[in-house]
Amino acid sequence: MIDTRSSESQLVEFEPEIEQKLKQIHKEQREQREEKVKEKSKQEEMAANGNNDGAPRTIQDFSMPQFSSRQSCIIYPQLDAATSYEIKDYVINLLPKFSGDENQDASEHVDNFLDICGTQNIKGVSDEFIHLKLFPFSLTGDASTWFKTLPARSITSWTQLSSKFIQKFYTQSRTQRLRDHIFHFRQNKGEPLFQAWQRFKALIISCPHHQFLPWQLILYFNQRLSDECRHRLDATADGNILGKEPEQVTTIIENVVANSSQWDSRELNRNSAYEVSSSNEVVALSRKLDAMVTMLSKNAEPCGICAAQTHPTHHCPHSGTCPEVAKAPSKKLSILKYL
Protein backbone atom coordinates (compact mmCIF):
# COMPACT_ATOMS: atom_id res chain seq x y z
CA MET A 1 0.00 0.00 0.00
CA ILE A 2 1.39 3.40 -0.97
CA ASP A 3 1.66 5.92 1.82
CA THR A 4 0.81 9.41 0.51
CA ARG A 5 1.21 11.09 3.87
CA SER A 6 4.50 12.89 4.47
CA SER A 7 6.67 11.26 7.01
CA GLU A 8 7.69 14.62 8.44
CA SER A 9 4.09 15.78 9.22
CA GLN A 10 2.79 15.35 12.74
CA LEU A 11 -0.81 14.80 13.84
CA VAL A 12 -2.50 17.62 15.75
CA GLU A 13 -3.66 16.67 19.16
CA PHE A 14 -7.41 16.61 19.82
CA GLU A 15 -8.69 19.65 21.75
CA PRO A 16 -12.10 18.95 23.38
CA GLU A 17 -12.81 22.58 24.10
CA ILE A 18 -12.39 23.70 20.47
CA GLU A 19 -14.61 20.87 19.25
CA GLN A 20 -17.28 21.76 21.73
CA LYS A 21 -17.11 25.45 20.79
CA LEU A 22 -17.51 24.59 17.10
CA LYS A 23 -20.61 22.50 17.80
CA GLN A 24 -22.11 25.36 19.79
CA ILE A 25 -21.55 27.81 16.90
CA HIS A 26 -23.23 25.45 14.43
CA LYS A 27 -26.20 25.05 16.75
CA GLU A 28 -26.68 28.82 17.08
CA GLN A 29 -26.54 29.30 13.34
CA ARG A 30 -29.13 26.59 12.79
CA GLU A 31 -31.45 28.14 15.37
CA GLN A 32 -31.12 31.55 13.73
CA ARG A 33 -32.05 30.11 10.35
CA GLU A 34 -35.09 28.39 11.79
CA GLU A 35 -36.17 31.60 13.49
CA LYS A 36 -35.94 33.52 10.23
CA VAL A 37 -38.03 30.91 8.43
CA LYS A 38 -40.72 31.09 11.15
CA GLU A 39 -40.77 34.89 11.03
CA LYS A 40 -41.09 34.90 7.26
CA SER A 41 -43.93 32.39 7.35
CA LYS A 42 -45.72 34.48 9.94
CA GLN A 43 -45.39 37.62 7.85
CA GLU A 44 -46.69 35.86 4.75
CA GLU A 45 -49.67 34.55 6.67
CA MET A 46 -50.46 38.01 8.03
CA ALA A 47 -50.17 39.51 4.56
CA ALA A 48 -52.52 36.88 3.16
CA ASN A 49 -55.06 37.76 5.81
CA GLY A 50 -54.63 41.47 5.16
CA ASN A 51 -53.29 42.11 8.63
CA ASN A 52 -49.89 43.78 8.48
CA ASP A 53 -49.95 45.47 11.84
CA GLY A 54 -50.49 42.27 13.79
CA ALA A 55 -53.75 43.44 15.36
CA PRO A 56 -56.64 40.95 15.42
CA ARG A 57 -59.25 41.40 12.71
CA THR A 58 -62.99 40.87 12.88
CA ILE A 59 -65.17 39.10 10.32
CA GLN A 60 -66.31 42.48 9.01
CA ASP A 61 -62.69 43.42 8.40
CA PHE A 62 -62.17 40.31 6.31
CA SER A 63 -65.23 41.17 4.14
CA MET A 64 -63.86 44.60 3.20
CA PRO A 65 -61.22 45.18 0.51
CA GLN A 66 -57.71 45.93 1.71
CA PHE A 67 -55.55 48.24 -0.41
CA SER A 68 -51.86 47.58 -0.52
CA SER A 69 -49.16 48.91 -2.81
CA ARG A 70 -49.04 46.90 -6.02
CA GLN A 71 -45.58 46.20 -7.34
CA SER A 72 -45.12 47.53 -10.86
CA CYS A 73 -44.39 45.21 -13.74
CA ILE A 74 -41.75 47.64 -15.04
CA ILE A 75 -38.14 47.92 -13.92
CA TYR A 76 -37.24 51.48 -14.83
CA PRO A 77 -33.74 52.44 -15.97
CA GLN A 78 -31.53 53.88 -13.26
CA LEU A 79 -31.24 57.66 -13.11
CA ASP A 80 -28.47 59.68 -11.57
CA ALA A 81 -29.06 60.62 -7.96
CA ALA A 82 -28.87 64.31 -8.85
CA THR A 83 -31.41 64.00 -11.71
CA SER A 84 -34.91 65.30 -11.09
CA TYR A 85 -37.75 65.35 -13.62
CA GLU A 86 -41.37 66.43 -13.87
CA ILE A 87 -44.00 65.30 -16.36
CA LYS A 88 -46.57 67.98 -17.04
CA ASP A 89 -50.27 67.23 -16.91
CA TYR A 90 -50.83 68.46 -20.45
CA VAL A 91 -48.45 65.79 -21.75
CA ILE A 92 -50.55 63.04 -20.19
CA ASN A 93 -53.70 64.63 -21.66
CA LEU A 94 -52.12 64.66 -25.12
CA LEU A 95 -51.40 60.94 -25.06
CA PRO A 96 -53.57 58.77 -27.36
CA LYS A 97 -55.95 56.44 -25.58
CA PHE A 98 -56.26 52.72 -26.25
CA SER A 99 -59.00 50.65 -24.63
CA GLY A 100 -58.47 47.33 -26.41
CA ASP A 101 -61.50 47.66 -28.69
CA GLU A 102 -61.31 45.41 -31.77
CA ASN A 103 -61.74 48.40 -34.08
CA GLN A 104 -58.62 50.09 -32.69
CA ASP A 105 -55.23 49.64 -34.28
CA ALA A 106 -52.54 48.74 -31.74
CA SER A 107 -49.71 49.52 -34.16
CA GLU A 108 -51.14 52.95 -34.91
CA HIS A 109 -51.51 53.60 -31.17
CA VAL A 110 -47.81 52.89 -30.60
CA ASP A 111 -46.86 55.20 -33.49
CA ASN A 112 -49.01 58.04 -32.15
CA PHE A 113 -47.66 57.46 -28.63
CA LEU A 114 -44.06 57.72 -29.84
CA ASP A 115 -44.89 60.93 -31.70
CA ILE A 116 -46.10 62.55 -28.47
CA CYS A 117 -43.12 61.25 -26.49
CA GLY A 118 -40.82 62.67 -29.15
CA THR A 119 -41.85 66.17 -28.08
CA GLN A 120 -40.42 65.61 -24.60
CA ASN A 121 -36.79 66.32 -23.86
CA ILE A 122 -35.89 66.12 -20.18
CA LYS A 123 -32.27 66.64 -19.25
CA GLY A 124 -30.71 63.54 -17.74
CA VAL A 125 -33.73 61.34 -18.58
CA SER A 126 -33.50 58.85 -21.45
CA ASP A 127 -36.22 58.23 -24.03
CA GLU A 128 -36.44 54.67 -22.73
CA PHE A 129 -37.41 55.95 -19.30
CA ILE A 130 -40.01 58.36 -20.72
CA HIS A 131 -41.62 55.65 -22.86
CA LEU A 132 -41.90 53.21 -19.96
CA LYS A 133 -43.19 55.92 -17.62
CA LEU A 134 -45.87 57.35 -19.90
CA PHE A 135 -47.21 54.28 -21.68
CA PRO A 136 -49.46 53.09 -18.81
CA PHE A 137 -51.25 56.46 -18.91
CA SER A 138 -52.28 55.81 -22.53
CA LEU A 139 -54.18 52.62 -21.65
CA THR A 140 -57.81 52.43 -20.56
CA GLY A 141 -60.44 49.73 -20.14
CA ASP A 142 -59.38 46.19 -21.00
CA ALA A 143 -55.93 47.37 -22.07
CA SER A 144 -55.29 48.92 -18.65
CA THR A 145 -56.49 45.73 -16.95
CA TRP A 146 -54.12 43.67 -19.10
CA PHE A 147 -51.20 45.90 -18.12
CA LYS A 148 -51.96 45.60 -14.40
CA THR A 149 -52.04 41.79 -14.59
CA LEU A 150 -48.51 41.52 -15.98
CA PRO A 151 -46.09 39.82 -13.54
CA ALA A 152 -44.24 42.15 -11.20
CA ARG A 153 -40.85 43.37 -12.43
CA SER A 154 -41.18 41.42 -15.68
CA ILE A 155 -40.64 44.35 -18.09
CA THR A 156 -37.10 45.66 -18.42
CA SER A 157 -37.19 47.61 -21.71
CA TRP A 158 -39.51 49.55 -24.03
CA THR A 159 -38.93 47.00 -26.79
CA GLN A 160 -40.18 44.23 -24.53
CA LEU A 161 -43.26 46.19 -23.44
CA SER A 162 -44.25 47.28 -26.95
CA SER A 163 -43.79 43.72 -28.26
CA LYS A 164 -46.06 42.29 -25.56
CA PHE A 165 -48.64 44.98 -26.29
CA ILE A 166 -48.66 44.28 -30.03
CA GLN A 167 -48.84 40.52 -29.49
CA LYS A 168 -51.84 40.97 -27.21
CA PHE A 169 -53.94 43.45 -29.19
CA TYR A 170 -52.80 43.03 -32.81
CA THR A 171 -54.48 39.70 -33.50
CA GLN A 172 -53.59 37.26 -36.25
CA SER A 173 -57.04 37.63 -37.77
CA ARG A 174 -56.47 41.36 -38.20
CA THR A 175 -53.10 40.69 -39.80
CA GLN A 176 -54.62 38.23 -42.25
CA ARG A 177 -57.45 40.61 -43.12
CA LEU A 178 -55.05 43.46 -43.89
CA ARG A 179 -52.80 41.14 -45.90
CA ASP A 180 -55.83 40.16 -47.99
CA HIS A 181 -56.66 43.84 -48.58
CA ILE A 182 -53.11 44.44 -49.84
CA PHE A 183 -53.07 41.34 -52.01
CA HIS A 184 -56.51 42.01 -53.55
CA PHE A 185 -56.09 45.78 -53.86
CA ARG A 186 -58.12 47.29 -56.69
CA GLN A 187 -58.59 50.84 -57.92
CA ASN A 188 -62.17 51.98 -57.51
CA LYS A 189 -64.20 53.09 -60.49
CA GLY A 190 -63.52 56.75 -61.18
CA GLU A 191 -60.86 56.94 -58.46
CA PRO A 192 -57.89 59.17 -59.40
CA LEU A 193 -54.45 57.63 -59.42
CA PHE A 194 -53.16 59.69 -56.51
CA GLN A 195 -56.05 58.60 -54.30
CA ALA A 196 -55.51 54.93 -55.17
CA TRP A 197 -51.78 55.19 -54.40
CA GLN A 198 -52.46 56.95 -51.10
CA ARG A 199 -54.99 54.29 -50.10
CA PHE A 200 -52.54 51.50 -50.98
CA LYS A 201 -49.76 53.06 -48.89
CA ALA A 202 -52.17 53.43 -45.96
CA LEU A 203 -52.83 49.68 -46.09
CA ILE A 204 -49.09 48.98 -45.98
CA ILE A 205 -48.60 51.28 -42.99
CA SER A 206 -51.49 49.67 -41.11
CA CYS A 207 -49.81 46.26 -41.47
CA PRO A 208 -46.04 46.82 -41.23
CA HIS A 209 -45.41 43.09 -40.80
CA HIS A 210 -47.19 42.11 -44.04
CA GLN A 211 -44.02 40.22 -45.16
CA PHE A 212 -44.54 41.11 -48.83
CA LEU A 213 -41.42 41.92 -50.82
CA PRO A 214 -41.15 45.34 -52.55
CA TRP A 215 -41.54 43.86 -56.04
CA GLN A 216 -44.68 42.01 -54.92
CA LEU A 217 -46.26 45.22 -53.60
CA ILE A 218 -45.58 47.01 -56.89
CA LEU A 219 -47.09 44.11 -58.83
CA TYR A 220 -50.25 44.00 -56.66
CA PHE A 221 -50.77 47.73 -57.13
CA ASN A 222 -50.07 47.91 -60.87
CA GLN A 223 -52.02 44.89 -62.07
CA ARG A 224 -55.36 46.12 -60.69
CA LEU A 225 -55.20 49.70 -61.91
CA SER A 226 -57.49 50.97 -64.64
CA ASP A 227 -56.20 50.72 -68.20
CA GLU A 228 -55.81 54.48 -68.43
CA CYS A 229 -53.69 54.75 -65.26
CA ARG A 230 -51.59 51.72 -66.16
CA HIS A 231 -50.90 53.09 -69.64
CA ARG A 232 -49.92 56.43 -68.13
CA LEU A 233 -47.36 54.74 -65.86
CA ASP A 234 -46.01 52.66 -68.74
CA ALA A 235 -45.59 55.76 -70.88
CA THR A 236 -43.67 57.48 -68.08
CA ALA A 237 -41.43 54.42 -67.70
CA ASP A 238 -40.49 54.30 -71.42
CA GLY A 239 -43.12 51.75 -72.34
CA ASN A 240 -43.05 49.16 -69.54
CA ILE A 241 -43.02 50.08 -65.89
CA LEU A 242 -42.56 46.45 -64.81
CA GLY A 243 -39.21 46.47 -66.62
CA LYS A 244 -37.80 48.77 -63.93
CA GLU A 245 -36.43 47.94 -60.49
CA PRO A 246 -38.83 48.26 -57.52
CA GLU A 247 -37.11 51.40 -56.21
CA GLN A 248 -37.30 53.01 -59.65
CA VAL A 249 -40.98 52.09 -60.01
CA THR A 250 -41.77 53.65 -56.64
CA THR A 251 -40.01 56.87 -57.68
CA ILE A 252 -41.90 56.96 -60.99
CA ILE A 253 -45.26 56.48 -59.28
CA GLU A 254 -44.49 59.20 -56.73
CA ASN A 255 -43.53 61.62 -59.50
CA VAL A 256 -46.62 60.87 -61.57
CA VAL A 257 -48.88 61.15 -58.53
CA ALA A 258 -47.29 64.43 -57.40
CA ASN A 259 -47.80 65.91 -60.88
CA SER A 260 -51.29 64.58 -61.53
CA SER A 261 -52.93 65.01 -58.12
CA GLN A 262 -53.87 68.63 -58.79
CA TRP A 263 -55.13 67.93 -62.31
CA ASP A 264 -57.09 64.87 -61.25
CA SER A 265 -58.72 66.72 -58.37
CA ARG A 266 -59.70 69.60 -60.63
CA GLU A 267 -61.07 67.22 -63.25
CA LEU A 268 -63.01 65.42 -60.54
CA ASN A 269 -64.52 68.69 -59.32
CA ARG A 270 -65.33 69.79 -62.88
CA ASN A 271 -67.04 66.49 -63.67
CA SER A 272 -69.01 66.68 -60.45
CA ALA A 273 -70.14 70.23 -61.23
CA TYR A 274 -71.13 69.21 -64.77
CA GLU A 275 -73.13 66.26 -63.47
CA VAL A 276 -74.96 68.50 -60.99
CA SER A 277 -75.66 71.10 -63.69
CA SER A 278 -76.96 68.47 -66.12
CA SER A 279 -79.17 66.99 -63.44
CA ASN A 280 -80.63 70.41 -62.65
CA GLU A 281 -81.38 71.04 -66.33
CA VAL A 282 -83.23 67.73 -66.63
CA VAL A 283 -85.32 68.51 -63.55
CA ALA A 284 -86.17 71.98 -64.87
CA LEU A 285 -87.18 70.61 -68.29
CA SER A 286 -89.33 67.95 -66.68
CA ARG A 287 -91.14 70.60 -64.66
CA LYS A 288 -91.79 72.63 -67.80
CA LEU A 289 -93.28 69.63 -69.55
CA ASP A 290 -95.51 68.86 -66.57
CA ALA A 291 -96.75 72.45 -66.47
CA MET A 292 -97.41 72.41 -70.22
CA VAL A 293 -99.43 69.19 -70.03
CA THR A 294 -101.45 70.57 -67.14
CA MET A 295 -102.16 73.77 -69.07
CA LEU A 296 -103.26 71.87 -72.16
CA SER A 297 -105.57 69.66 -70.14
CA LYS A 298 -107.21 72.69 -68.54
CA ASN A 299 -107.67 74.61 -71.83
CA ALA A 300 -108.93 71.65 -73.83
CA GLU A 301 -112.49 72.02 -75.15
CA PRO A 302 -114.95 69.19 -74.49
CA CYS A 303 -115.71 66.78 -77.28
CA GLY A 304 -118.64 67.95 -79.40
CA ILE A 305 -119.93 64.40 -79.80
CA CYS A 306 -119.59 62.74 -76.37
CA ALA A 307 -118.84 65.89 -74.26
CA ALA A 308 -115.73 64.25 -72.77
CA GLN A 309 -112.62 66.38 -72.04
CA THR A 310 -110.16 63.56 -72.48
CA HIS A 311 -109.97 64.04 -76.27
CA PRO A 312 -110.85 66.64 -78.90
CA THR A 313 -113.85 66.27 -81.21
CA HIS A 314 -111.86 65.11 -84.24
CA HIS A 315 -110.32 62.29 -82.15
CA CYS A 316 -113.60 61.04 -80.77
CA PRO A 317 -114.07 57.31 -81.32
CA HIS A 318 -117.73 58.00 -82.15
CA SER A 319 -116.91 60.54 -84.86
CA GLY A 320 -117.63 57.99 -87.63
CA THR A 321 -121.31 57.93 -86.66
CA CYS A 322 -121.67 61.69 -87.35
CA PRO A 323 -121.13 62.59 -91.06
CA GLU A 324 -120.72 66.34 -90.39
CA VAL A 325 -117.96 65.74 -87.86
CA ALA A 326 -116.30 63.18 -90.07
CA LYS A 327 -116.00 65.75 -92.87
CA ALA A 328 -114.74 68.50 -90.52
CA PRO A 329 -111.05 69.31 -90.93
CA SER A 330 -108.89 68.03 -88.15
CA LYS A 331 -107.06 70.52 -85.89
CA LYS A 332 -103.48 69.73 -85.26
CA LEU A 333 -102.05 70.80 -81.96
CA SER A 334 -98.35 71.28 -81.55
CA ILE A 335 -96.71 71.50 -78.21
CA LEU A 336 -93.54 72.95 -79.67
CA LYS A 337 -94.90 76.51 -79.40
CA TYR A 338 -95.09 76.12 -75.62
CA LEU A 339 -91.38 75.20 -75.23
Order of alpha helices (4+ residues) and beta strands (2+ residues): alpha-alpha-alpha-alpha-alpha-alpha-alpha-alpha-alpha-alpha-alpha-alpha-alpha
